[in-house]
Amino acid sequence: MRVAKGLLGLFLAMPFMVSAEEIGQVSTVFKFVGPNDRIVVEAFDDPKVEGVTCYLSRAKAGGLKGGLGLAEDRAEASIACRQVGPIAFKGELKDGDEVFKERTSLVFKTMQVVRFLDKKRNTLVYLVYSDRLIEGSPQNAVTAIPILPWPHQ
């Protein structure tokens, strides 16, 4: 019972993370058993910046292990964030704020998107990277959005 309460407390203490909406996917490697290896394109809105949507493309492992959620996905990813409406901040922004995180292996590997504010250039910068408990990957991608007035319709 104590363990269950501890896990529940840990879950409730975790910061709010957005989940991504799958936009589409393409198959890259045919697998006889289980789903094919594929590239998935997902979209998510920045939880603290209204008017910004990010699009993430990344590899998802298939096969029997991939179908069961036991395979480790590759570290490569691409990101493009765009202003899709008037930009409004929902609270204070901190450099390196995590805006998206998803597990890419059974336990030790995650893919994350973090946000930075370049005040000098009035721009939001988003970085996607993969990390692992023991050894992360230097592979990353970055995108930037200038904060501009949104035309009224």
C-alpha positions in Angstrom: 0.0 0.0 0.0 2.8 2.4 0.8 4.5 1.7 -2.5 1.2 2.4 -4.3 0.8 5.7 -2.5 4.4 6.6 -3.2 4.0 6.0 -6.9 0.7 7.9 -7.0 2.4 10.8 -5.2 5.3 10.7 -7.7 2.9 10.7 -10.6 1.0 13.7 -9.3 4.2 15.6 -8.6 5.4 15.2 -12.2 5.1 18.3 -14.3 2.3 18.4 -16.8 3.4 17.1 -20.1 1.5 17.3 -23.4 0.8 14.3 -25.5 1.3 14.4 -29.2 -1.3 13.9 -31.8 -0.2 11.6 -34.7 -0.5 13.4 -38.0 0.7 10.6 -40.2 3.3 7.9 -40.8 5.3 6.1 -43.5 6.7 2.6 -43.5 10.5 2.3 -43.8 11.3 -1.4 -43.3 8.9 -4.3 -43.8 8.7 -6.7 -40.9 7.3 -10.3 -41.3 6.2 -10.3 -37.6 4.7 -7.2 -35.9 4.4 -3.7 -37.3 6.9 -2.3 -39.8 9.6 0.2 -38.8 8.3 3.6 -39.6 8.7 7.4 -39.4 5.9 9.0 -37.4 4.9 12.7 -37.7 3.2 14.1 -34.6 2.0 17.5 -33.5 1.7 19.1 -30.1 0.9 22.5 -28.7 3.3 24.3 -26.4 1.5 24.1 -23.0 2.9 27.5 -21.8 2.8 29.4 -25.2 -0.6 29.8 -26.8 -0.5 30.1 -30.6 2.5 27.7 -31.1 2.3 24.2 -32.5 5.4 21.9 -33.0 5.6 19.1 -35.5 8.0 16.2 -34.6 9.1 13.4 -37.0 10.9 10.5 -35.5 11.7 6.8 -36.1 9.6 4.1 -34.4 10.9 0.5 -34.3 8.6 -2.2 -35.5 8.8 -6.0 -35.4 7.7 -8.1 -32.5 9.6 -6.0 -29.9 8.3 -2.8 -31.3 4.7 -4.0 -31.4 5.0 -4.9 -27.7 6.7 -1.6 -26.8 10.0 -3.3 -25.9 12.2 -2.0 -28.8 14.4 1.0 -28.5 13.6 3.7 -31.0 16.5 5.5 -32.7 17.7 8.9 -31.4 17.1 10.8 -34.7 14.3 13.3 -34.8 13.3 16.5 -36.7 11.2 19.4 -35.4 9.4 22.3 -36.9 7.5 24.7 -34.7 5.1 27.4 -36.1 3.1 30.3 -35.0 -0.6 29.2 -35.6 -2.3 32.1 -33.8 -1.7 35.0 -31.6 1.1 34.3 -29.1 0.3 34.6 -25.5 2.3 33.3 -22.5 0.7 31.2 -19.8 2.9 32.0 -16.9 6.7 32.7 -16.7 8.9 31.0 -19.2 12.2 29.5 -18.1 15.1 28.6 -20.5 15.2 24.9 -21.0 11.6 24.3 -20.0 10.5 20.8 -21.0 7.5 21.0 -23.3 7.3 17.4 -24.6 8.8 14.1 -23.4 8.2 10.6 -24.5 9.8 7.3 -23.6 11.7 5.7 -26.6 12.7 2.5 -24.9 11.3 0.3 -22.2 13.0 2.1 -19.3 16.1 4.3 -19.8 15.7 6.4 -23.0 13.5 9.4 -23.7 13.0 12.0 -26.5 12.4 15.5 -25.2 11.7 19.0 -26.6 12.8 22.0 -24.6 12.1 25.7 -25.1 14.4 28.7 -24.8 13.5 32.4 -25.1 16.0 34.5 -27.1 15.1 37.9 -25.7 17.6 39.8 -27.8 15.9 38.6 -31.0 12.4 38.2 -29.6 12.3 34.5 -30.7 11.3 31.2 -29.2 13.8 28.4 -29.8 12.8 24.7 -29.6 15.4 21.9 -29.3 14.6 18.1 -29.7 17.1 15.6 -28.4 17.3 12.1 -27.0 18.8 11.1 -23.7 19.6 7.8 -22.0 20.4 7.1 -18.3 24.0 6.1 -19.1 24.8 7.7 -22.4 22.8 10.2 -24.4 23.1 11.1 -28.0 24.5 14.3 -29.4 22.0 14.1 -32.3 19.5 17.0 -32.1 17.4 19.4 -34.1 16.4 22.9 -33.5 13.7 25.3 -34.8 12.9 28.9 -34.0 9.8 31.1 -34.1 10.0 34.9 -34.2 7.3 36.4 -31.9 5.3 38.5 -34.3 1.9 40.2 -34.1 -0.9 38.1 -35.5 -3.1 39.7 -38.1 -6.7 40.2 -37.0 -9.3 38.8 -39.3 
